[in-house]
């Protein structure tokens, strides 16, 4: 499956057919993770909070190619994307494993993925570098096969996203 996960509505050509999904988080009801670890102990693999996030994280887990689109704020993902990524903890197991010499949680039925993260908004070079490092650590923790970080100004965001989606066809 290929997933386009965004924190803002995009008016791009994206037929949701076959193995393609488009999820706009801005219209979803996603609560903050409360850190109860119920997804590891009470209901393994499922968050105890019943909201729209429970429909999103399984799609993230099963996607081989993902494009994350997020405004960059203070060197990190904007609120809704950060909240969703934190709520995706059920796709990890409580068990720790060694991965490239570091300890990380084992993944729960997660397919290896190629991720492209497109960050938009007004940000300084320092914020961009901090964001690039953060995405690199996230990619390592989530065992991504590959990842790229692209930056866009808002007027060119939809064009860049469309170009990246079209690469899925080749």
C-alpha positions as semicolon CSV with decimal commas, in nm:
position;residue;x (nm);y (nm);z (nm)
1;X;0,000;0,000;0,000
2;X;0,110;0,360;-0,064
3;X;0,000;0,631;0,178
4;X;-0,018;1,009;0,150
5;X;-0,058;1,137;0,509
6;X;-0,099;1,512;0,543
7;X;-0,181;1,770;0,806
8;X;-0,349;2,001;0,555
9;X;-0,607;1,947;0,280
10;X;-0,444;1,907;-0,062
11;X;-0,619;1,961;-0,394
12;X;-0,405;1,721;-0,595
13;X;-0,493;1,442;-0,835
14;X;-0,497;1,137;-0,611
15;X;-0,733;0,859;-0,701
16;X;-0,782;0,637;-0,395
17;X;-0,793;0,307;-0,570
18;X;-0,617;-0,023;-0,525
19;X;-0,328;0,017;-0,289
20;X;-0,334;0,398;-0,255
21;X;-0,464;0,591;0,043
22;X;-0,490;0,965;0,112
23;X;-0,549;1,068;0,473
24;X;-0,592;1,432;0,569
25;X;-0,541;1,451;0,944
26;X;-0,679;1,806;0,971
27;X;-1,034;1,669;0,959
28;X;-0,975;1,381;1,201
29;X;-1,050;1,358;1,570
30;X;-0,719;1,246;1,722
31;X;-0,656;1,280;2,095
32;X;-0,315;1,303;2,255
33;X;-0,144;0,986;2,369
34;X;-0,183;0,958;2,745
35;X;0,119;0,732;2,792
36;X;-0,077;0,452;2,956
37;X;0,089;0,179;2,744
38;X;-0,249;0,004;2,727
39;X;-0,166;-0,067;2,361
40;X;0,114;-0,290;2,488
41;X;-0,045;-0,443;2,796
42;X;-0,427;-0,425;2,798
43;X;-0,508;-0,440;2,427
44;X;-0,183;-0,536;2,248
45;X;-0,157;-0,363;1,912
46;X;-0,465;-0,146;1,969
47;X;-0,486;0,192;2,137
48;X;-0,732;0,213;2,424
49;X;-0,842;0,560;2,308
50;X;-1,126;0,515;2,060
51;X;-1,096;0,793;1,805
52;X;-0,990;0,836;1,441
53;X;-0,626;0,743;1,511
54;X;-0,729;0,378;1,536
55;X;-0,814;0,389;1,164
56;X;-0,488;0,559;1,067
57;X;-0,201;0,373;1,238
58;X;-0,286;0,035;1,081
59;X;-0,263;0,200;0,737
60;X;0,076;0,348;0,830
61;X;0,196;0,003;0,941
62;X;0,092;-0,166;0,616
63;X;0,221;0,102;0,377
64;X;0,537;0,036;0,178
65;X;0,565;0,390;0,050
66;X;0,460;0,687;0,261
67;X;0,461;1,058;0,198
68;X;0,422;1,256;0,521
69;X;0,328;1,622;0,467
70;X;0,365;1,844;0,772
71;X;0,411;2,207;0,857
72;X;0,739;2,248;1,039
73;X;0,717;2,414;1,382
74;X;1,019;2,477;1,598
75;X;1,216;2,208;1,416
76;X;0,954;1,936;1,450
77;X;0,626;1,818;1,302
78;X;0,325;2,042;1,356
79;X;0,076;1,941;1,625
80;X;-0,164;1,710;1,439
81;X;0,112;1,511;1,264
82;X;0,317;1,482;1,582
83;X;0,008;1,369;1,773
84;X;-0,070;1,105;1,510
85;X;0,286;0,973;1,503
86;X;0,282;0,945;1,882
87;X;-0,051;0,763;1,867
88;X;0,103;0,510;1,626
89;X;0,287;0,343;1,916
90;X;0,058;0,035;1,895
91;X;0,248;-0,069;1,582
92;X;0,546;-0,130;1,804
93;X;0,584;-0,403;2,064
94;X;0,685;-0,345;2,422
95;X;0,989;-0,568;2,367
96;X;1,328;-0,414;2,309
97;X;1,570;-0,533;2,041
98;X;1,914;-0,433;1,923
99;X;1,900;-0,253;1,587
100;X;2,223;-0,120;1,438
101;X;2,386;-0,119;1,781
102;X;2,100;0,068;1,952
103;X;1,802;-0,047;2,153
104;X;1,464;0,002;1,986
105;X;1,117;-0,142;2,017
106;X;1,038;-0,431;1,783
107;X;0,783;-0,350;1,514
108;X;0,443;-0,524;1,514
109;X;0,347;-0,646;1,164
110;X;0,501;-0,339;1,002
111;X;0,615;-0,362;0,643
112;X;0,948;-0,197;0,553
113;X;0,879;0,143;0,406
114;X;1,029;0,409;0,188
115;X;0,930;0,742;0,339
116;X;0,936;1,091;0,199
117;X;0,872;1,369;0,448
118;X;0,771;1,701;0,298
119;X;0,796;1,989;0,544
120;X;0,643;2,324;0,458
121;X;0,618;2,667;0,613
122;X;0,852;2,945;0,708
123;X;1,148;2,800;0,896
124;X;1,508;2,891;0,956
125;X;1,806;2,688;0,836
126;X;1,859;2,576;1,197
127;X;1,500;2,450;1,222
128;X;1,537;2,266;0,894
129;X;1,854;2,094;1,011
130;X;1,693;2,000;1,343
131;X;1,393;1,860;1,153
132;X;1,619;1,663;0,919
133;X;1,793;1,507;1,221
134;X;1,460;1,430;1,390
135;X;1,327;1,254;1,080
136;X;1,652;1,057;1,057
137;X;1,609;0,935;1,415
138;X;1,241;0,855;1,354
139;X;1,337;0,661;1,040
140;X;1,597;0,464;1,234
141;X;1,357;0,391;1,520
142;X;1,081;0,278;1,284
143;X;1,320;0,072;1,069
144;X;1,246;0,257;0,745
145;X;1,413;0,104;0,441
146;X;1,484;0,459;0,320
147;X;1,378;0,814;0,386
148;X;1,409;1,159;0,233
149;X;1,327;1,503;0,366
150;X;1,210;1,777;0,130
151;X;1,124;2,135;0,216
152;X;0,866;2,345;0,035
153;X;0,726;2,693;0,057
154;X;0,347;2,686;0,087
155;X;0,276;2,811;-0,269
156;X;0,474;2,520;-0,417
157;X;0,361;2,251;-0,170
158;X;0,088;2,090;-0,381
159;X;0,312;2,079;-0,690
160;X;0,589;1,905;-0,495
161;X;0,347;1,655;-0,340
162;X;0,196;1,579;-0,682
163;X;0,545;1,518;-0,825
164;X;0,628;1,278;-0,541
165;X;0,299;1,088;-0,581
166;X;0,363;1,053;-0,955
167;X;0,696;0,882;-0,876
168;X;0,492;0,594;-0,729
169;X;0,383;0,508;-1,081
170;X;0,738;0,467;-1,212
